[in-house]
Amino acid sequence: MEPIEINAGNWYLRALRADERIDDRPALADGGITEPGYVERRNAEWADETHFSWAVCVPTTAELVAEIGVTPASDGTATVVGWARAGYDEALADGLSSVRRFTAGALGLEPRDAS
């Protein structure tokens, strides 16, 4: 599957990027994610449909302020998790709500929070 963009009201959700136009790696590092190849791995997971991830962004700048991920399970459910940079809890909450709706409606999976 190709990455799907989501409009979450005040926030814009898109695939993670690390290219000449947008580089999410510094913002990911603010969240403690410094794994080399992280962005590439997350994009490959879209292709094989093992994990779907979104950068929750400020619409005017495309700056990543949170990340949300969905991991499908074989029982028809999907675990939904996310984290936010300091000061962006509202962006995470809005994004999670939109991603849960996408998970149920578009993916046909019952969203559940990680335990």
C-alpha angles and dihedrals in degrees: 000000000000116000113272122218119220130199107217099182106258092015136061121216120205141152118285114266139198107172141111093286104040129017116188094179097094091051091046089052088055085060092050096258109131100144110140110241094018095133092046091048092050091050091049089053089059089055094051093036095232096120133007119205136183136195107222103218144186101251096222097050105021088229113160110239099163141006129220127192135190122199115191120219128206092246095069095264131107130207113231119201137164147167134202136210115246112292096017104092090122091056090052093048093049091045094049091052092052094045092050089054090048091049092053099037106035102025096035091226129131107243118225132176120243112263 
